[in-house]
Each structure stands twice: as C-alpha cells, then as structure tokens.
Amino acid sequence: MQPRIEDYALIGDEQTAALVGPDGSVDWLCLPRFDSGACFARLLGDEDNGHWRIAPKGVRGPCTRRAYRPDTLVLDTEWETAEGAVRVTDLMPQRDVAPDLVRIVEGVRGRVTVRSTLRLRFDYGAVIPWMRRSDGHRVAIAGPDAVWLRTEPPVRTWGEDFGTHAEFTVAEGERVAFVLTWHPSHHPRPPLADPFEALRTSVEDWQAWAARCTYDGPYRDAVVRSLITLKALTYNPTGGIVAAATTSLPEQLGGVRNWDYRFCWLRDSTLTLGALLSAGYHEEAEAWRNWLLRAVAGDPADLQIMYGLAGERRLPETELPWLSGFAGSAPVRIGNAAVDQLQLDVYGEVMDSLSLGRRAGLSPRPHVWSLQCVLMRWLDENWRQPDEGLWEVRGGRRQFVHSKVMVWVAADRAVRALEEHPELRGDPDRWRALRDEVHQEVCEKGYDPERNTFTQSYGSRDLDASLLLIPRVGFLPPDDPRVVGTVDAIRDELGHGGLVRRYTTDGATVDGLPGDEGTFLVCSFWLADALHVTGRTKEARELFERLAGLANDVGLLSEEYDPVAGRHLGNFPQAFSHIGLVNTALTLFTDEEAG
C-alpha cells in the first residue's frame, strides 16, 4: 500500500536527512546535502527508484510500534512476531568527513530472522550503480557517487534483482549494525565509523541539546520535538534552515501543486529567529542571522526570496519524468522557479530579523546597518510595484496587502533602530514619511469597510491568511475593530474543518494553478495567535491543542492538512509548521498566562 505522508519519521545529521517508513524502509535520502540527488527515491516513485528496507523476514506490513528515543533524533522501530521481537535503530551521526546512515538491528526477545533489501539508485532513482566487493564491503559506484555498505559483525550479502540482500537471525541481546557511507567516487574511502559508539554519542548529544530549551510550560514535549526538527533541518556548515527535507510532496493528491522545498526562504527569517531566541537557542539564532547576512549581501535590487543552503542564487526548476510522484502526483520538480519572483515582503522580513537580532543582543556584525540603509533606499523607490506576494503565486503580480504591510514593517523597524540606537545614522524623516504613506494607502486601498476586513490585494474581495499577521507585526493594535473584523472574516471564509486555508482556490485562482490544496498549518497557528491577542485565549488554546494533535505518531507536521480525508499534505516535515507550533505555544503558555 502507498504510505501516507504522515507515516514517515525523520533522521538526519544537520546536512541532509532521510525519511523512514513504518515498514522499516528508508524511502528518501539525498547525499551528501539536502538538495543533492536522492539515492533513495521510492517516496516519489516505487521500489525500483531506490529504498532500503530492514524488517523481519516475511513481514510486509508496518511495525508494531516506533518512537524516537526521548529528546533525540534517534529512531527505534520494533516488530513483534511469532518467533520473538526485534528492534531496528536508525540514526545519522554528526559527520566528521562523510555522511553515514547507521541501522542497528537488535534482538529483543526470542530469535527473529531479519531481511535487508538495499536498492541504491543515484540521481533521484534514475541510475543503477555498479556494485562490487572491496575489503569485505559492498561498494556501489556511478558517476560522481560512491557508497560503501558494511556490517558489524560481518553478515553475508548477495546481489539479486539489481539489489543487495542480507538475511540473518538475532537472538535476545544480539546486535548487528549496517553502515551506509557516501563519498565522492574520485576520493578514497573515508574512515570507518563505529556504529555503536555513534549511537551512544548521538543520544547524548541530542539530549544535551534538547536540555538547553528554556521553555517549561504545557506541551513542552511538542515544543522540544519541533525544535529538534528545526535543528535537523539546519545545514550546519552555514546555519541555513531548509523549508523541508523533501521535494514535490503534493498539496493535493494527484495534483500538480508539487514544489521543491529543500532551500532557505527569507520569509521564514523573523519567525525562525523568534522561535529560537524565545526557546533559548541563541547560538542557532546567530548562525541563522549570519546565513541571512551572507545571502542578502549585494545589490538590493537582486534580493531573492530564497537561496541555496550556502546562499546559492541559481535554483533552476526541472521536472523528473521518470518519477511518477507521490500517490501519482506529477510532475516531480527539483529546483524552484519562484526564486526569480519579486516579493516585496522579504525586505520587511529582513529588516525585522536584523532588528530582532540587534534587540536580542546577537553579536554585532560590520556593515549590518549600512546594508539596512541600502535596502531602505531601494524599497523607498520601488515599494509601489505589484509583486507575487508571500505565497509565490504564478498567476501574475498584484498589489498584495501583506506585501505592503511588510514594507511598512521595514520602514518602522528602520525608524525604531534610530530611536533605540542614537549612534546610528540614517534618514528618519524620509522613513517616517514612507511608513505613514504606506499605512495610509493600505488602510484605504486594502480594506473593505462593508465587510470590515482587510483583503488579499487592492480592489479584491478575496481574503488571505497572511492578514492574520497584521497585529503581530504592529501594523495595527489587536483591539482595532479592523483587526478583529479581519480575524473573524478569515476564520469564517477561509476556515475549513476548524483550520485555515491560505486563500480561496475556487474558480479562477490568484495562483494561476488548477486544483485545490489543504489547510495550511502555519496559518492555523497564526489564527490561534490572532485569537489570543484579540482576547479570545480560550478559543486560541483549543485551536492550538487541535493543531498539536495533528502531529504524527513521532511528533512531525507537514505543510498542510486535509480535514476531510484526515491526511497530511505537502512537503514534510515542514519547518514553517514547527516554527508556528513553537511560537504559538510560547505565546499562549508563558508562565504568566499558564496560571
């Protein structure tokens, strides 16, 4: 049966990540980086596109139970069989040189025969490698990629049906470790990792990291799991955080809304910084801020909405026709053409992020204020342009209200910086005038007085969930009747099954795409925030509890949720959803509020 998106668990080493299904199969893994070609792509195709299953012989269905070890990214999957019980522990230890996927099989009770089936397919399932033996190991090579498979203690492996197989029996207390190691094919084999020592240190390191969380209120386990997920989605060498570990998981099963999210979006910057700083992770927040500074350096006219893991600017979008897509949802895309869009809101998000970092006491960096001044000069001259907006629509540019609100945020944060730091030099009169002009225009052109709500774009009657952020960014106070009216209108008109859509997809849609999509989880968290600040904390907490309950059995959230089918949709796990959970929990359940 086709697994559901929410059936998967995540493991990773802060440079890439793998998805492990409840049947013991690793169905997605890109090596050596999040955005590299996948060597296991069953997630978006079938078994012939690459996977690695370890499970009791003859068992085809899901495991009996699985869980992360407390406060770690180490996954235990267990099966109960007539012969006994067996556990597979999956992890990707922090790499010194090369990435390792470690899978440890342990007998729990009785004697269980276990089967391993490994099908390596490089370049997103397109390339079958040449497999040979070397020094008692299996080596797979094709083009630039080389993978070594070894076992400890040694287990017999054999080739069959373009795969590598093993079969062995474990009794209670016995352990057999498999280690899969990637390296560039023109390099020599990297040093061998000790799988059992890697397990021990991984558990200790993750638990020590989780213990740094300063939040100690309700739903702490969910908050810590979300923070661990954000850490796992961080590209450690640069501090960039990818939006998700996957590409092309559909927003509608069988539909075409399938995008590559293995990149870093500027739109996430302020909310990410807020979540990390509020939970006590200043080092990670600083790394993300520093990635942001490197990425946006240069001509402000060339500011992009997203970048690669190290700040790469070219992310060309390509389709992979040999992959059928998750549940037949084609096309499968790599790269993202939205990189070339104009989204004015990112200027506000960058200004807000840098202001937040300055107020939080992150270490100063040279030329930050000069960069902000240059961004403000460009924005002052160009803010009236229509753009593609926060949601990266492909149906043409419009005067999106959220984009203009974030222009206001940019001007507001620039003015505040001068007020809070007299040593800074800028153009306060011009920036105040810009702030006032944008505010007046939004309130005149982006507000529908008949319905008492702000609208998606100037002159439109459509709504947009991004308008829920108006009180959060300070554009209007929470008790302003226009804010309350907007919150109510969005809940009524964009609500679906108690959650929130981004915007309507009925008829001629603003995004220019056919089909539908699910409710957006981060937007539903924004609704909880908006209900709270407008005095409806009980409703906000009820909504938060529902959202937290949508996480899968190991605490992960995707991008969207279908409340009718009861299924997750979109790329997985989604950083934005977990950022929403952390920020909303900290907003609703601070020590003062929890009493």
Rosetta blueprint (number, residue, H / E / L):
1 M L
2 Q L
3 P L
4 R L
5 I H
6 E H
7 D H
8 Y L
9 A E
10 L E
11 I E
12 G E
13 D L
14 E L
15 Q L
16 T L
17 A E
18 A E
19 L E
20 V E
21 G L
22 P L
23 D L
24 G L
25 S E
26 V E
27 D E
28 W E
29 L E
30 C E
31 L L
32 P L
33 R L
34 F L
35 D L
36 S L
37 G L
38 A E
39 C E
40 F E
41 A L
42 R H
43 L H
44 L H
45 G L
46 D L
47 E H
48 D H
49 N H
50 G L
51 H E
52 W E
53 R E
54 I E
55 A E
56 P E
57 K L
58 G L
59 V L
60 R L
61 G L
62 P L
63 C L
64 T L
65 R E
66 R E
67 A E
68 Y E
69 R L
70 P L
71 D L
72 T L
73 L L
74 V L
75 L E
76 D E
77 T E
78 E E
79 W E
80 E E
81 T L
82 A L
83 E L
84 G E
85 A E
86 V E
87 R E
88 V E
89 T E
90 D E
91 L E
92 M L
93 P L
94 Q L
95 R L
96 D L
97 V L
98 A L
99 P L
100 D E
101 L E
102 V E
103 R E
104 I E
105 V E
106 E E
107 G E
108 V E
109 R E
110 G E
111 R E
112 V E
113 T E
114 V E
115 R E
116 S E
117 T E
118 L E
119 R E
120 L L
121 R L
122 F H
123 D H
124 Y H
125 G H
126 A L
127 V E
128 I L
129 P L
130 W E
131 M E
132 R E
133 R E
134 S E
135 D L
136 G L
137 H E
138 R E
139 V E
140 A E
141 I E
142 A E
143 G L
144 P L
145 D E
146 A E
147 V E
148 W E
149 L E
150 R E
151 T E
152 E E
153 P L
154 P L
155 V L
156 R L
157 T E
158 W E
159 G E
160 E E
161 D L
162 F L
163 G E
164 T E
165 H E
166 A E
167 E E
168 F E
169 T E
170 V E
171 A E
172 E E
173 G L
174 E L
175 R E
176 V E
177 A E
178 F E
179 V E
180 L E
181 T E
182 W E
183 H E
184 P E
185 S L
186 H L
187 H L
188 P L
189 R L
190 P L
191 P L
192 L L
193 A L
194 D L
195 P H
196 F H
197 E H
198 A H
199 L H
200 R H
201 T H
202 S H
203 V H
204 E H
205 D H
206 W H
207 Q H
208 A H
209 W H
210 A H
211 A L
212 R L
213 C L
214 T L
215 Y L
216 D L
217 G L
218 P L
219 Y L
220 R H
221 D H
222 A H
223 V H
224 V H
225 R H
226 S H
227 L H
228 I H
229 T H
230 L H
231 K H
232 A H
233 L L
234 T E
235 Y E
236 N L
237 P L
238 T L
239 G L
240 G E
241 I E
242 V L
243 A L
244 A E
245 A L
246 T L
247 T E
248 S L
249 L L
250 P L
251 E L
252 Q L
253 L L
254 G L
255 G L
256 V L
257 R L
258 N L
259 W L
260 D E
261 Y L
262 R L
263 F L
264 C E
265 W E
266 L H
267 R H
268 D H
269 S H
270 T H
271 L H
272 T H
273 L H
274 G H
275 A H
276 L H
277 L H
278 S H
279 A L
280 G L
281 Y L
282 H H
283 E H
284 E H
285 A H
286 E H
287 A H
288 W H
289 R H
290 N H
291 W H
292 L H
293 L H
294 R H
295 A H
296 V H
297 A L
298 G L
299 D L
300 P H
301 A H
302 D H
303 L L
304 Q L
305 I L
306 M E
307 Y E
308 G L
309 L L
310 A L
311 G L
312 E L
313 R L
314 R L
315 L L
316 P L
317 E L
318 T E
319 E E
320 L L
321 P L
322 W L
323 L L
324 S L
325 G L
326 F H
327 A H
328 G H
329 S L
330 A L
331 P L
332 V L
333 R E
334 I E
335 G L
336 N L
337 A H
338 A H
339 V H
340 D H
341 Q L
342 L L
343 Q L
344 L L
345 D H
346 V H
347 Y H
348 G H
349 E H
350 V H
351 M H
352 D H
353 S H
354 L H
355 S H
356 L H
357 G H
358 R H
359 R H
360 A L
361 G L
362 L L
363 S L
364 P L
365 R L
366 P L
367 H L
368 V H
369 W H
370 S H
371 L H
372 Q H
373 C H
374 V H
375 L H
376 M H
377 R H
378 W H
379 L H
380 D H
381 E H
382 N H
383 W L
384 R L
385 Q L
386 P L
387 D E
388 E L
389 G L
390 L L
391 W L
392 E L
393 V L
394 R L
395 G L
396 G L
397 R L
398 R E
399 Q L
400 F E
401 V H
402 H H
403 S H
404 K H
405 V H
406 M H
407 V H
408 W H
409 V H
410 A H
411 A H
412 D H
413 R H
414 A H
415 V H
416 R H
417 A H
418 L H
419 E H
420 E H
421 H L
422 P L
423 E L
424 L L
425 R L
426 G L
427 D L
428 P H
429 D H
430 R H
431 W H
432 R H
433 A H
434 L H
435 R H
436 D H
437 E H
438 V H
439 H H
440 Q H
441 E H
442 V H
443 C H
444 E H
445 K H
446 G L
447 Y E
448 D E
449 P L
450 E L
451 R L
452 N L
453 T E
454 F E
455 T L
456 Q L
457 S E
458 Y L
459 G L
460 S L
461 R L
462 D L
463 L L
464 D L
465 A H
466 S H
467 L H
468 L H
469 L H
470 I H
471 P H
472 R H
473 V H
474 G L
475 F L
476 L L
477 P L
478 P L
479 D L
480 D L
481 P H
482 R H
483 V H
484 V H
485 G H
486 T H
487 V H
488 D H
489 A H
490 I H
491 R H
492 D H
493 E H
494 L L
495 G E
496 H E
497 G L
498 G L
499 L E
500 V E
501 R L
502 R L
503 Y L
504 T L
505 T L
506 D L
507 G L
508 A L
509 T L
510 V L
511 D L
512 G L
513 L L
514 P L
515 G L
516 D L
517 E L
518 G L
519 T E
520 F E
521 L H
522 V H
523 C H
524 S H
525 F H
526 W H
527 L H
528 A H
529 D H
530 A H
531 L H
532 H H
533 V H
534 T L
535 G L
536 R L
537 T H
538 K H
539 E H
540 A H
541 R H
542 E H
543 L H
544 F H
545 E H
546 R H
547 L H
548 A H
549 G H
550 L L
551 A L
552 N L
553 D L
554 V L
555 G L
556 L L
557 L L
558 S L
559 E L
560 E E
561 Y E
562 D E
563 P L
564 V L
565 A L
566 G L
567 R E
568 H E
569 L E
570 G L
571 N L
572 F L
573 P L
574 Q E
575 A H
576 F H
577 S H
578 H H
579 I H
580 G H
581 L H
582 V H
583 N H
584 T H
585 A H
586 L H
587 T H
588 L H
589 F L
590 T L
591 D H
592 E H
593 E H
594 A H
595 G L
